Amino acid sequence: MNKQTPTTDYLNKCRELMDTVEQQRAAIAQAADWFAETILAGRMTHVFGSGHSRIMVEEMWPRYGSFPGFNPIVELSLSFHNLVVGSNGQRQAMFLENVSGLAGRILRNFDLSDKDSALVISSSGCNVVPIEMAEEFQRRGVRVVSIISRKHSEASTSKRTDGRKLQDFSDLVLDTGAPIGDAMVKIKGLDTPVAPGSTVGGCLLVNTIKAEVALRLTRAGQPPKVLSGANVVGAERAVELFESAYDEHARRLAKLYENIGM
């Protein structure tokens, strides 16, 4: 008889997250359709997350098994967690995450098009900056897909004065399946749960989307340049893929700057 341990408890909870993601196959396919349309049009899908949601941004691009077509928007002031206290500490990041107007200043850097699309990640969907990022994208005709933890978001209060949340400015909403409070494991004698699940659910979502986008690009005759390891494709091919992928990213990114201020 297997003894229930924190490890088995967490892994069982993660299997539940997988079930939640699998139940969203149609929505994942829809997100992939929109993102592939953007990339095939020569534009980019903008990916934004503050706080620990930054992890999903970097999971999408650039890393092994990923490809150009995504614009990772990561503000260090909102997501640089290493120092915790002191200069550039968590208190400042958590404060800035709820400063109205910051999203508009971030997007002022880019020449957006209605051919673009966006993915905005926020577990609670209640912090001001990610909500305003989605609002600004929609205002400029950009389709928005959001990733939230539905149970956590529905039990949380928006930091916006009007009470609106990220899902209120999204054309499509995906759910990580993480519970209220995110942490999934209860320890006897400890009054607060540990071990969050939103990152696991979020990574499942972004990688299923990524795989679906790759399928669509390949079927359209534009197979993506995937960052691949030398032990998979050989050293020469790996270097070729890295260089060509980064070059393509640069060319796509250049389009986001060419008409700024005009």
Residue frames relative to the residue before (quaternion, step in Angstrom):
aa qw qx qy qz dx dy dz
M 1.0000 0.0000 0.0000 0.0000 0.00 0.00 0.00
N 0.3632 -0.7533 0.5100 0.2013 3.57 -0.72 1.06
K 0.3637 -0.7209 0.5514 0.2096 3.54 -0.91 0.95
Q 0.4368 -0.6854 0.5137 0.2750 3.57 -0.94 0.89
T 0.0225 -0.7943 0.6060 -0.0365 3.56 -0.74 1.09
P 0.6708 -0.4672 0.3588 0.4506 3.62 -1.21 0.18
T 0.6263 0.5449 -0.3427 0.4398 3.57 1.05 -0.72
T 0.6898 0.4563 -0.2946 0.4787 3.59 0.81 -0.94
D 0.6152 0.5498 -0.3435 0.4486 3.58 1.05 -0.74
Y 0.6823 0.4801 -0.2937 0.4665 3.59 0.85 -0.95
L 0.6662 0.5011 -0.3120 0.4558 3.59 0.88 -0.87
N 0.6296 0.5186 -0.3358 0.4711 3.59 1.03 -0.72
K 0.6424 0.5115 -0.3211 0.4718 3.57 1.00 -0.80
C 0.6371 0.5263 -0.3254 0.4595 3.59 1.04 -0.76
R 0.6095 0.5347 -0.3536 0.4665 3.60 1.07 -0.63
E 0.6184 0.5277 -0.3350 0.4764 3.57 1.11 -0.65
L 0.6159 0.5335 -0.3405 0.4692 3.58 1.09 -0.72
M 0.6349 0.5278 -0.3228 0.4627 3.57 1.00 -0.82
D 0.6334 0.5240 -0.3297 0.4643 3.57 1.00 -0.79
T 0.6395 0.5278 -0.3208 0.4577 3.58 0.99 -0.85
V 0.6616 0.4963 -0.3035 0.4731 3.58 0.94 -0.89
E 0.6572 0.5271 -0.3191 0.4340 3.59 0.90 -0.89
Q 0.6450 0.5320 -0.3160 0.4486 3.58 1.09 -0.68
Q 0.6798 0.4736 -0.2775 0.4864 3.59 1.29 -0.17
R 0.1909 0.8329 -0.5028 0.1308 3.57 1.19 0.49
A 0.6699 0.5061 -0.3120 0.4448 3.59 0.88 -0.90
A 0.6659 0.4886 -0.3029 0.4754 3.59 0.97 -0.83
I 0.6171 0.5344 -0.3416 0.4657 3.59 1.03 -0.75
A 0.6514 0.5094 -0.3090 0.4698 3.57 0.97 -0.86
Q 0.6396 0.5232 -0.3278 0.4579 3.59 1.00 -0.77
A 0.6392 0.5123 -0.3218 0.4747 3.58 0.96 -0.86
A 0.6588 0.5110 -0.3079 0.4583 3.58 0.94 -0.88
D 0.6051 0.5514 -0.3520 0.4537 3.60 1.03 -0.74
W 0.6899 0.4822 -0.2801 0.4616 3.58 0.84 -1.00
F 0.6783 0.4884 -0.3014 0.4590 3.58 0.86 -0.91
A 0.6481 0.5090 -0.3238 0.4648 3.59 0.98 -0.80
E 0.6131 0.5431 -0.3464 0.4574 3.61 1.01 -0.76
T 0.6456 0.5230 -0.3130 0.4601 3.57 0.97 -0.86
I 0.6980 0.4742 -0.2774 0.4593 3.57 0.80 -1.01
L 0.6578 0.5037 -0.3134 0.4640 3.59 0.97 -0.80
A 0.6503 0.4968 -0.3095 0.4842 3.59 1.21 -0.47
G 0.5621 -0.6279 0.3732 0.3879 3.59 1.29 0.07
R 0.5887 0.5716 -0.3606 0.4434 3.56 1.30 0.15
M 0.4558 -0.6865 0.5007 0.2651 3.58 -1.31 -0.22
T 0.3706 -0.6557 0.6071 0.2532 3.49 -1.34 0.52
H 0.2878 -0.7723 0.5464 0.1486 3.58 -0.63 1.14
V 0.1106 -0.8011 0.5878 0.0248 3.57 -0.81 1.02
F 0.0296 0.8201 -0.5671 0.0707 3.57 -0.64 1.14
G 0.1600 0.7488 -0.6374 0.0862 3.50 -1.16 0.77
S 0.1992 -0.7569 0.6078 0.1343 3.56 -1.01 0.79
G 0.7519 0.3311 -0.2609 0.5069 3.56 -1.22 0.28
H 0.8025 -0.2503 0.1922 0.5063 3.56 -1.03 -0.76
S 0.4942 0.6399 -0.4384 0.3926 3.59 1.24 -0.08
R 0.4539 0.6712 -0.4428 0.3839 3.57 1.29 -0.18
I 0.5671 0.6181 -0.3839 0.3860 3.60 1.09 -0.69
M 0.6838 0.4816 -0.2939 0.4627 3.59 0.92 -0.86
V 0.5834 0.5643 -0.3734 0.4491 3.59 1.12 -0.58
E 0.7138 0.4400 -0.2551 0.4814 3.58 0.84 -0.97
E 0.5816 0.5671 -0.3679 0.4525 3.57 1.20 -0.47
M 0.6554 0.5187 -0.3119 0.4518 3.57 1.07 -0.72
W 0.7559 -0.2390 0.2006 0.5756 3.60 0.96 -0.89
P 0.6724 -0.2619 -0.6906 -0.0486 1.62 -1.87 1.70
R 0.2368 0.7402 -0.6106 0.1522 3.58 -0.95 0.84
Y 0.7023 -0.4260 0.3244 0.4691 3.58 -1.22 0.20
G 0.8020 0.2638 -0.2119 0.4922 3.54 -1.01 0.83
S 0.6562 0.4556 -0.3255 0.5058 3.59 1.24 0.26
F 0.2209 -0.7892 0.5686 0.0717 3.54 -1.26 0.34
P 0.6281 -0.5652 0.3741 0.3821 3.62 -1.19 0.46
G 0.4784 0.6272 -0.5165 0.3332 3.49 -1.29 0.57
F 0.7034 0.3927 -0.2343 0.5442 3.55 1.35 -0.18
N 0.2403 -0.7673 0.5833 0.1151 3.56 -0.96 0.94
P 0.1852 -0.8101 0.5448 0.1123 3.63 -0.21 1.20
I 0.1006 -0.7884 0.6063 0.0277 3.57 -0.59 1.18
V 0.1225 0.7911 -0.5792 0.1540 3.56 -0.31 1.31
E 0.1690 -0.7814 0.5959 0.0757 3.56 -0.64 1.13
L 0.4234 -0.7275 0.4763 0.2543 3.59 -0.58 1.14
S 0.6188 0.5657 -0.3496 0.4182 3.58 1.04 -0.70
L 0.7235 0.4134 -0.2294 0.5029 3.58 1.22 -0.46
S 0.8236 0.2650 -0.0771 0.4955 3.58 1.14 -0.37
F 0.5091 0.6307 -0.4367 0.3903 3.62 1.21 0.27
H 0.0645 -0.8837 0.4633 -0.0126 3.55 0.18 1.34
N 0.4793 0.7417 -0.4081 0.2318 3.58 1.20 -0.38
L 0.7285 0.4574 -0.2620 0.4375 3.59 0.91 -0.83
V 0.2627 -0.8266 0.4550 0.2017 3.59 1.30 -0.45
V 0.8022 -0.0337 0.0429 0.5946 3.62 0.67 -1.09
G 0.6677 0.4620 -0.3619 0.4581 3.58 -1.24 0.30
S 0.7903 -0.2456 0.2079 0.5214 3.56 -1.20 -0.50
N 0.8317 0.1140 -0.1343 0.5265 3.58 -0.98 0.93
G 0.3479 0.7757 -0.4610 0.2544 3.57 1.12 0.64
Q 0.7345 -0.4516 0.3094 0.4011 3.49 -1.39 0.15
R 0.6045 0.5729 -0.3705 0.4111 3.58 0.99 -0.74
Q 0.6677 0.4963 -0.3001 0.4666 3.56 0.95 -0.90
A 0.6531 0.5238 -0.3185 0.4445 3.58 0.93 -0.91
M 0.6780 0.4863 -0.2903 0.4686 3.58 0.93 -0.90
F 0.6177 0.5239 -0.3399 0.4779 3.58 1.14 -0.58
L 0.6955 0.4909 -0.2775 0.4452 3.57 0.81 -1.04
E 0.5884 0.5995 -0.3595 0.4064 3.57 1.13 -0.63
N 0.7562 0.3320 -0.1882 0.5315 3.57 1.24 -0.35
V 0.4231 0.6697 -0.4824 0.3738 3.56 1.17 0.67
S 0.3408 -0.7526 0.5289 0.1944 3.56 -0.53 1.16
G 0.7374 0.3918 -0.3094 0.4550 3.57 -1.01 0.86
L 0.5526 0.6264 -0.3995 0.3777 3.59 1.17 -0.44
A 0.6184 0.5558 -0.3499 0.4316 3.60 0.99 -0.78
G 0.6553 0.5229 -0.3094 0.4487 3.56 0.96 -0.85
R 0.6486 0.5076 -0.3123 0.4734 3.56 1.07 -0.75
I 0.6168 0.5354 -0.3437 0.4635 3.59 1.08 -0.70
L 0.7418 0.4213 -0.2355 0.4655 3.58 0.78 -1.01
R 0.4814 0.6481 -0.4396 0.3937 3.61 1.25 -0.15
N 0.6119 0.5812 -0.3338 0.4200 3.58 1.23 -0.42
F 0.7618 0.3849 -0.1796 0.4892 3.59 1.18 -0.42
D 0.3515 -0.6900 0.5953 0.2144 3.53 -1.18 0.75
L 0.1257 -0.8419 0.5234 0.0367 3.56 0.05 1.32
S 0.1745 -0.7638 0.6151 0.0880 3.53 -1.28 0.55
D 0.5409 -0.6134 0.4525 0.3555 3.57 -1.17 0.48
K 0.5526 0.5685 -0.4039 0.4564 3.57 1.30 0.08
D 0.5545 0.6001 -0.3881 0.4265 3.57 1.28 -0.29
S 0.1368 -0.7334 0.6489 0.1495 3.53 -1.37 0.09
A 0.2198 -0.7912 0.5608 0.1058 3.57 -1.24 0.30
L 0.1483 -0.7354 0.6543 0.0953 3.49 -1.29 0.63
V 0.0328 -0.8013 0.5967 -0.0292 3.57 -0.60 1.18
I 0.1399 -0.8162 0.5600 0.0270 3.55 -0.73 1.13
S 0.2183 0.7368 -0.6185 0.1638 3.56 -0.92 0.98
S 0.4303 -0.7356 0.4520 0.2635 3.58 -0.46 1.15
S 0.7443 0.3774 -0.2188 0.5056 3.58 0.88 -0.91
G 0.2581 -0.7755 0.5255 0.2364 3.56 1.08 -0.72
C 0.6122 0.6060 -0.3035 0.4072 3.56 1.30 0.25
N 0.5806 0.5820 -0.3892 0.4156 3.61 1.20 -0.16
V 0.6165 -0.6350 0.3405 0.3174 3.52 -1.00 0.94
V 0.6903 0.5083 -0.3220 0.4018 3.61 0.71 -0.97
P 0.6948 0.4386 -0.3207 0.4712 3.68 0.70 -0.81
I 0.6096 0.5352 -0.3613 0.4598 3.60 1.05 -0.65
E 0.7025 0.4530 -0.2761 0.4744 3.60 0.85 -0.92
M 0.5568 0.5672 -0.4023 0.4544 3.61 1.14 -0.45
A 0.6764 0.4809 -0.2897 0.4768 3.58 0.87 -0.95
E 0.6353 0.5344 -0.3209 0.4557 3.58 1.00 -0.85
E 0.6704 0.4932 -0.2921 0.4711 3.58 0.94 -0.90
F 0.6246 0.5278 -0.3419 0.4630 3.59 0.98 -0.79
Q 0.6871 0.4824 -0.2941 0.4568 3.57 0.78 -0.97
R 0.6243 0.5529 -0.3374 0.4368 3.57 1.01 -0.80
R 0.7278 0.3979 -0.2218 0.5127 3.57 1.15 -0.62
G 0.6218 -0.6055 0.3233 0.3771 3.58 1.22 0.41
V 0.4996 0.6472 -0.4234 0.3902 3.57 1.26 0.33
R 0.4202 -0.6945 0.5236 0.2586 3.59 -0.86 0.97
V 0.1736 -0.8038 0.5659 0.0592 3.56 -0.96 0.92
V 0.1053 -0.7292 0.6740 0.0536 3.52 -1.00 1.00
S 0.1001 -0.8031 0.5840 0.0632 3.59 -0.85 0.86
I 0.2014 -0.7271 0.6401 0.1453 3.52 -1.30 0.50
I 0.0821 0.7806 -0.6109 0.1031 3.54 -0.71 1.14
S 0.3916 -0.6109 0.5927 0.3495 3.54 -1.36 -0.11
R 0.3779 -0.7833 0.4375 0.2285 3.58 -0.16 1.26
K 0.6730 0.4963 -0.3120 0.4510 3.59 0.80 -0.98
H 0.6704 0.4926 -0.2962 0.4691 3.57 0.94 -0.90
S 0.6707 0.5079 -0.3018 0.4484 3.58 0.91 -0.91
E 0.6823 0.5015 -0.2941 0.4433 3.56 0.88 -0.92
A 0.6965 0.4431 -0.2646 0.4986 3.57 1.20 -0.53
S 0.6522 0.5180 -0.2931 0.4696 3.58 1.33 -0.08
T 0.4084 -0.7000 0.5382 0.2316 3.54 -1.28 0.48
S 0.4641 -0.6860 0.4872 0.2769 3.56 -0.84 0.97
K 0.4266 -0.6933 0.5227 0.2532 3.56 -1.13 0.72
R 0.5249 0.6043 -0.4182 0.4293 3.59 1.28 -0.03
T 0.5501 -0.6386 0.4244 0.3309 3.55 -1.01 0.74
D 0.6964 0.4541 -0.2867 0.4760 3.61 1.12 -0.56
G 0.5247 -0.6875 0.3777 0.3308 3.58 1.29 0.06
R 0.5015 0.6670 -0.4289 0.3459 3.60 1.22 -0.04
K 0.2742 -0.7787 0.5542 0.1061 3.52 -1.16 0.76
L 0.7423 -0.4093 0.2772 0.4523 3.58 -1.28 0.17
Q 0.6589 0.5302 -0.3193 0.4277 3.59 0.92 -0.85
D 0.6067 0.5665 -0.3504 0.4339 3.58 1.22 -0.41
F 0.7342 0.3220 -0.2053 0.5614 3.58 1.27 -0.25
S 0.5559 0.5965 -0.3801 0.4366 3.57 1.13 0.70
D 0.4002 -0.7019 0.5392 0.2377 3.54 -1.07 0.81
L 0.7764 0.0612 -0.0185 0.6270 3.54 1.26 -0.49
V 0.1400 -0.8017 0.5790 0.0489 3.59 -0.89 0.94
L 0.1217 -0.7744 0.6193 0.0443 3.56 -0.92 1.00
D 0.2812 -0.7864 0.5409 0.0999 3.54 -1.07 0.85
T 0.3900 -0.7288 0.5161 0.2245 3.59 -0.79 1.01
G 0.4309 -0.7126 0.4513 0.3207 3.57 1.17 -0.53
A 0.4443 0.7013 -0.4548 0.3224 3.59 1.26 -0.03
P 0.5079 -0.6833 0.4377 0.2892 3.60 -1.06 0.73
I 0.6939 -0.3947 0.3682 0.4766 3.55 -1.34 -0.03
G 0.8068 0.2282 -0.1882 0.5114 3.56 -0.82 1.00
D 0.4449 -0.7432 0.3997 0.3001 3.56 1.37 -0.09
A 0.6872 0.4828 -0.3002 0.4523 3.62 0.78 -0.97
M 0.2512 -0.8420 0.4727 0.0667 3.57 -0.85 1.01
V 0.7330 0.4135 -0.2319 0.4878 3.64 1.16 -0.32
K 0.2086 -0.7682 0.5972 0.0985 3.54 -0.88 1.02
I 0.1868 -0.7790 0.5947 0.0681 3.54 -0.92 1.01
K 0.4885 -0.6652 0.4776 0.3014 3.57 -0.87 0.94
G 0.7935 0.2585 -0.2229 0.5037 3.55 -0.83 1.04
L 0.6775 0.4106 -0.2772 0.5436 3.58 1.32 -0.12
D 0.3343 -0.8038 0.4587 0.1784 3.58 -0.58 1.09
T 0.7213 0.3510 -0.2462 0.5440 3.59 1.25 0.00
P 0.4551 -0.6915 0.4825 0.2861 3.62 -0.91 0.86
V 0.2446 -0.7564 0.5915 0.1350 3.57 -1.28 0.40
A 0.7745 0.3984 -0.2700 0.4105 3.55 -1.41 0.02
P 0.1526 -0.8369 0.5223 0.0596 3.60 0.10 1.30
G 0.3208 -0.7781 0.5174 0.1546 3.54 -1.25 0.46
S 0.5033 0.6928 -0.4261 0.2919 3.60 1.17 -0.34
T 0.6294 0.5328 -0.3497 0.4446 3.60 1.03 -0.67
V 0.6276 0.5257 -0.3357 0.4658 3.59 1.00 -0.79
G 0.6909 0.4693 -0.2800 0.4733 3.57 0.82 -0.98
G 0.6466 0.5307 -0.3134 0.4495 3.56 1.02 -0.81
C 0.6695 0.4904 -0.2994 0.4707 3.57 0.95 -0.85
L 0.5956 0.5413 -0.3605 0.4715 3.59 1.09 -0.64
L 0.6779 0.4993 -0.2949 0.4519 3.57 0.91 -0.89
V 0.7072 0.4580 -0.3024 0.4458 3.61 0.73 -0.96
N 0.6894 0.4758 -0.3045 0.4535 3.60 1.00 -0.66
T 0.6028 0.5056 -0.3756 0.4898 3.60 1.09 -0.47
I 0.6252 0.5201 -0.3346 0.4762 3.58 1.01 -0.76
K 0.6504 0.5362 -0.3138 0.4370 3.56 0.89 -0.98
A 0.6686 0.4971 -0.2987 0.4655 3.58 0.91 -0.92
E 0.6578 0.5050 -0.3073 0.4667 3.58 0.99 -0.81
V 0.6264 0.5192 -0.3360 0.4744 3.59 1.04 -0.72
A 0.6332 0.5364 -0.3297 0.4501 3.60 0.95 -0.86
L 0.6308 0.5282 -0.3272 0.4647 3.57 1.02 -0.80
R 0.6874 0.4911 -0.2864 0.4520 3.57 0.86 -0.94
L 0.6508 0.5054 -0.3190 0.4684 3.59 0.97 -0.79
T 0.6570 0.5113 -0.3081 0.4603 3.58 0.97 -0.84
R 0.6631 0.5005 -0.3014 0.4679 3.58 0.95 -0.87
A 0.6711 0.4853 -0.2898 0.4798 3.57 1.17 -0.59
G 0.5660 -0.6312 0.3690 0.3810 3.58 1.27 0.08
Q 0.6644 0.4389 -0.3103 0.5192 3.57 1.27 0.34
P 0.0698 -0.8339 0.5467 0.0286 3.60 0.55 1.14
P 0.4698 -0.7146 0.4388 0.2758 3.60 -0.81 0.93
K 0.4523 -0.6380 0.5498 0.2933 3.53 -1.30 0.49
V 0.1226 -0.8452 0.5199 0.0157 3.55 -0.07 1.35
L 0.4319 -0.6699 0.5375 0.2753 3.57 -0.92 0.93
S 0.0322 0.8326 -0.5430 0.1044 3.57 -0.47 1.25
G 0.5275 -0.6582 0.4505 0.2926 3.56 -1.13 0.70
A 0.5932 -0.5866 0.4246 0.3518 3.53 -1.15 0.66
N 0.6641 0.5058 -0.3107 0.4546 3.58 1.08 -0.63
V 0.6439 0.4788 -0.3206 0.5034 3.57 1.32 0.00
V 0.8296 0.1853 -0.0573 0.5235 3.58 0.78 -1.04
G 0.5811 -0.5577 0.3892 0.4470 3.58 1.26 -0.10
A 0.6278 -0.5969 0.3535 0.3530 3.55 -1.09 0.77
E 0.6827 0.4995 -0.3022 0.4395 3.59 0.84 -0.93
R 0.6745 0.4866 -0.2915 0.4726 3.57 0.94 -0.92
A 0.6207 0.5479 -0.3455 0.4419 3.60 1.03 -0.75
V 0.6570 0.4961 -0.3071 0.4774 3.59 0.92 -0.88
E 0.6372 0.5348 -0.3224 0.4517 3.57 0.96 -0.88
L 0.6758 0.4965 -0.2929 0.4594 3.58 0.92 -0.90
F 0.6435 0.5191 -0.3257 0.4587 3.57 0.95 -0.86
E 0.6917 0.4833 -0.2905 0.4513 3.58 0.78 -0.99
S 0.6962 0.4679 -0.2890 0.4614 3.58 0.86 -0.92
A 0.6309 0.5280 -0.3375 0.4575 3.60 1.06 -0.70
Y 0.6722 0.4825 -0.3001 0.4747 3.58 0.93 -0.87
D 0.6265 0.5266 -0.3380 0.4648 3.58 1.05 -0.70
E 0.6517 0.5025 -0.3199 0.4696 3.56 0.96 -0.82
H 0.6199 0.5370 -0.3420 0.4587 3.58 0.99 -0.80
A 0.6562 0.5191 -0.3091 0.4521 3.58 0.93 -0.90
R 0.6634 0.5028 -0.3092 0.4600 3.59 0.94 -0.86
R 0.6569 0.4913 -0.3125 0.4790 3.58 0.97 -0.81
L 0.6573 0.5212 -0.3101 0.4473 3.57 0.94 -0.89
A 0.6011 0.5858 -0.3559 0.4110 3.57 1.04 -0.78
K 0.6226 0.5536 -0.3397 0.4365 3.60 1.09 -0.69
L 0.6451 0.5304 -0.3190 0.4481 3.57 1.17 -0.51
Y 0.7150 0.4293 -0.2442 0.4948 3.57 1.28 -0.20
E 0.5633 0.6909 -0.3707 0.2604 3.58 1.13 -0.65
N 0.7911 0.2840 -0.1655 0.5159 3.63 1.04 -0.58
I 0.2801 0.7811 -0.5155 0.2139 3.57 1.22 0.40
G 0.8376 0.2089 -0.1605 0.4785 3.59 -0.92 0.91
M 0.5724 0.6014 -0.3862 0.4018 3.58 1.24 -0.03
